[in-house]
Amino acid sequence: MDPRGNPYAPGAGTPPPELAGRDDIIERAAIALDRIRAGRAARSLLLHGLRGVGKAVLLNRIRTDAEARGFVTVAVEVPEERSLPGLLVPPLRAALLRLSRGEVVRQKLGRSLRALGSFVSAMKLKYADVELAVDLEREQGLADSGDLEADLADLFMVIGSAAKDHSTALVLFLDELQYISQAELAALLAGLHRVGQSELPLTMLAAGLPQVLGLTGRAKSYAERLFEFVSIDRLSDDAAKIALSIPVEREDVRYTENAIAKVIEETKSYPYFLQEWGKHCWDTADASPISSRDVRRATIAASADLDAGFFRVRFDRLTPAEKRYLRAMADLGAGPQRSGDIADRLGQKVTTAAPVRSALIAKGMIYSPAHGDTAFTVPLFDGFLKRTLPPPQRQ
């Protein structure tokens, strides 16, 4: 069929044509934000799950809905090796300037902007990626001690008070939370804790890989009382069917029941892979209905695309030792696997393999779902490794 009319949208955080199976999470987030704006107690949401389950899509949808309801939002995708102050300062400044329309409003928000200026000035000495905007004045003694935990809490308090004065709430949306250092995460949680204790309308919705549960717990013991930790997993078969079939039905195309079952089997109902398979099913099929034969041909094309892109970009970041470790994991199955079994497959002691395992966790390639266990953060990655690398030689 004509690829120009292909309704599917595989991509990093790209909204799917049909966001199926997530309505309850969207509603939970909306309720929490409305309560926080009203000065009522509520825990915000921290979404966690593997790559390809749609965490970024959900976060963006919740943010779009919040903006439509009058919330002030700050969106940040956390990269590796960037400081939290360096990431927060530009969007916080932009958010405050959006609020400061009109002379009276500017006067009320002046202290918030001065607090931000003081914060930038103090953090600039510690973090090379923090820049000072020339139009930001400072207020001596406010958020300028140079201690990130104390200064970020002061900054959040001032901004939260300004948001309350304007009958709104400021919401931080942070994706890839696992890349924030533990010290910076502790400071972020401390700041959110302080504004929560004061019932000020400033909060955070975040998303990250499964290891964020352990990271937040180690950063602050009260983390589990700040957030609802919401696991984002593959879709149910019914939701996967909806996500796959509704987009083509809008184009007067349909799948056979066997074809839908085959796609669900191949994708394991992971949202990103449903979009990939759907795209290739459309491009492969000559006409409606899309058949099992079309799915088999689409599977070859989808797998090749994933190998060249989705999997390859992660694979190419790895050292030879890290690739061998993951290949040994793949030999044992999709996982989770015992760390000792992986080391044995490599012909190494657990202590010898441990630094490689730690490096892979830091890169977001694997995580530990339980003590001594290791699992891939990228679904279907074991199949890619088997197609790409020979089995590791015991050392």
N, C-alpha and C positions, 0 to 999 in steps of 0.2 A: 504494500500500500504506500501511498505518497508520504515520504518522510516529512514533508512540509506540514502535514496535518497531524503529526505524531503528538499525542496529548501528554506523554509522560515527561518527567522532569528529574532525571538523575543528576545529582550534583551535591556539593558540600553545603548543607544547610538550605538548599533550594526547596521552597514550599512545594509539596506534591500536589497534583491536581485534586486529590481527595485525601484529606487528613483523617484517616479512619482510626477508630479505637482509642482516641486520646481525649475525648470530650470531658471525662470525669476529672482528668488532671488539669485541664484548662479551667474548669469551673472551680476546682479547689484553689488554684492560684488566684483567681479573680476574687473569691471570698476572702482569702487572706489579705490581699492588697486593700480591699474595701474596708476591712476591719482596721488595718493599720492606719489608713488615712483618717478614719473616724476616731482614732485614739484608743481603740480597743486592742486587747492582747491577741496576738496571732503569731504563729510561727510561719516563716516564709518557707519556700520550697527549695530543696537542693536535688536536682535531677542527676541520677548516676546510671551508667550503663555502658555497654560496649560501643565500639564504633559502628555506625550504620543503623542505629536504632531510632534516630530522629531526635536526639536531644536538642541540637541547635535549631531544628525546625520548630520544636515545641517552645523553646525559649523565645524565638523570634515572634511566634504567634501570640504568646502571652504578652510580650512587649508591645506589639502592634495594638492589641486589644486594650492594654493599659493606657497607651497614648490617646486612643480614641475616647477614653473615659476621663481624660484630663490629668493623668499622672505625668510627672516629669521623669523621663527615663535617661539612663546613662548606659550605653552598651559597649562592652569591652570583650574582645577575644584575647585571651592571655596567651602570648607566644612564649617559647622557651627563652630564657636568659634576658628577660626584661624585668625591671623593677616595678613593684606595685605602684609607688608614687609616680613613676614615669608614665604608667598606663592610665592612671586615674585623673591626673591633673588636667590634660586638655579637654576631655569630655565633661568633667565637672565644671570647668570654666565656661564651656559652651552652654551647659544646662543653666547655670546661674545667669548668664547673659540673656538667655531666652526668657527667663523670668523677669528680668529687670527692664520691663517696658513701661515707660512713663516715669516722671520725675519722682513721684511719691514712692513708687515701687522701688526705684533705684536707691532711694535713701534707706529704705528698710533692708534692702539686700546688701548695702554697702559693707556691713560688718562681715557678711559671708565672703564677699570677694576679698576683703582685706585679710581674713583668716586664710583664704586660699593662697594669697600672696605671701603671707608669713610662712605657711607650710612649704611652699615651693622654695622659698629662700633657705629654710633650714634643711630640707631634703636635698637641695642642690649640692650641698657639701658632701653628702654620703653616696648619692647615686648619680652617675655621669649622664644618665639619659633623662634627667629632670631638667627642664628648661624654664626660665622665668620669663613670663610675658611682660613686656615693658609697661603695659597699662594696668598692672595689678599693684595697688598700694598694699602696704603692710600695716599690721597693728602689733606693736611690741608687746610681748608677753602672751600672745595668743597663737597657739599651734606652731611655736617656733623654737621649742626646746632642743630639737634635733633627735629626740627619742620618738621613733616611728609610732609606737603603740600609744603613747600619750598624745602626740600631736594629731594623729589620725582621729582619735576619739574626740579631741577638741574640735577639729574641723567638722566631723559628722554632727556634733551637738549644735554648732552654729548653723549649719546648713539645714538640719532637721527643724530647728526653731524657725528659720525663714520659711521653710515649706509649710509649717503649721500656720504661720501668719497669713499665708496665701491660700489656706484651705485646700492644700494639695499634699502630695507625698512624692518624695524623690526615691526612685527605685533603681538600684544598681543591677544590671544584668551582666553576669560574668560567665563566659564560656571557657572551657578547657581549664577549669579551676585547679586541676592537678599540677599545673606548671608553676604555681605560686610557691615560693620558698616557704618553709615551715615558719620562720620568724615573721615573714610578711603576712602569712595567713593568720598567725596568732594576733597580729596587730589589727587586721581586718575584722576578725571575730570579736576582739575586745571593743572596737569602735561600735560595731553593731549591737553588742551586748549593752553598752552604755546608753545608746539612744533608745533601745528597747526598754531599759529600766526607767527611763524618763518619759516613756510613752510618746516619743517624737516620731513623726511620720517619715522615717528614712529606713529603708530596708534593702535586702539583696535577694535576688533569685539567681541561682547559679546552676551550672551543669558541668559534669566532668566524668572521667572514667571511673570504674568501680573503686579504685584506690582512694578516692576522695573521702570515703567514710573513715578509713584509718588515718588519713592525713589530718582531717579536721579534729578527730578525737585526740590525736597527739598534740595538736596545736593548742587546743583549749578543752578542758574536761567537760565544760558545759555546752559544747557544740551541739550535742543531741537535743538540747532544750531550745536552741536557737532556730532549728530547722526541722521540717518534715523531710526525711530522706526518702525520696520517691524513686523506686527502681523502674527504669525504662527498659523494657525487654522487647523481644520480637512480638509481632502481632498475633492475636488468636487467628485460627484458620478462617473464622467468619469475617474478622476485620481485614485480613489479608485479601480475601475474596472481594470485599467491597473496594479496597484500595486499588486492586487490579482491574476490576470489571467496570466500575462506574465511569472512569475517564473515557473508555472506548465506547460505552453505551451512549454517551453524549454525542458521539460522532456516528451513531447508528451502526456500530460494530459490536460484535459479541465474541466471547470465547465458548468453546465447548466445555462441558463439565470436566472431561478428562484433561483438557488443556490447562484449565485452572488448577486442577489437582497436581499436574506435573510441574507447573511453575512454583506452587507452594512447596513441593518436595525439593526442588532445586534450590530455592532461595531460603528455605527454613523459616519463611515468613518475616525475614528482616526487611524493614521498610526500604532501605536504600537498594537492596538487591531486587526487591519487587519492581522498583522503578527501572533498574537496568534491564531486567528480563522483559518487562512490559515494553520498553522502548524497542528492544530487538525483536520481540514477537511482532510488533506492528510493522517494523521495517522488513521483516522476513516474509510475512504472510502476503499472499496475492489478493486475498479477498476475505470477507467475513463468511463464516465464523473462523476465528483463529483456532487451529487444530493442534493436536498433540504432535503431529509431524512438524508443524511450524515451531513449536516449543523446542523440539530437539535441535532444529537448525539454529534457533535463537540462542540456545544454551552454548553452542560452540562460539558464536560471535560475542555473547556477553562475557564468557570466560576469558576470551582473548582480550577484550577491552579492559576487564578488571586486572588481568595480569600485566597489561601495559601501563595502567594508570593507578587505580585505587590501591592495589597491592604493591606495585613497583615503587611508587614514591616513598613508601615506608621501608621497603626492603633495601633500597639504595642508601639509606641513612645508616645502615648497620655495618659494624666491623666484621671481618671474617670470623672472629670468635663468636660474635653474637649471632651470626647466621648459622653457624654450626650448632649452637645451643638450640635455636628455634627449630632447626631441621631435626634434631634429636627429639624435641617435643612432638613434632608432627608425626614421627615414626610411631610414637606411643598412642596417637589418636588426638581427637579434637580437644580433649581435656575436660576438666582439670587433671593435671598429672602431679605425682609426688616429685618434689625436687630431687630426692635421692634417686628415683628411677631415671630422671633425666641425666643426672651426673653419671650414673652407672652406664647408661646408653653411650655416653661420651668416653667412658673409660677413665673417669676422673673421680676424685673425692668431692663430696658436697662442698667442703670448704674451698676447694680449688675453683669450682664452678660458681661459687657465690658472688664474686665481684661482677661476673658477666651477667648473672641474673639481676643484680641490683642495677646495673647500667640499663638493662632492657626495661625494667620497671620505670626508671627515671625517664626513659624515652617514650613511655606510654605504649610499649609493645606488648607487655604482659602485666599481670597483676596477681596478687595472692588472695584468692577467695577464702582461704582458711590457712591456718598455720601449717607450713610445710608443703602447701599446694601451689601450683603455678598454672595459669591459664592464659590463653591469648585474649587480647583486647579487641582484636579484629576478627570477626566471624569469617569462617571458610579459609582462613589464612593457612591452615595446615595443608589444604589441598594445593594451594599455590606453591608452597615450599616443596612439596613432593614433585610438582611438575617442573620446578626450577632448579633444584639442587639434588645431587646424588646423596645417598645416605652418608652420615658422618662416619669417619674411620675412628675406631677406638684408639685412644692415646695411651 
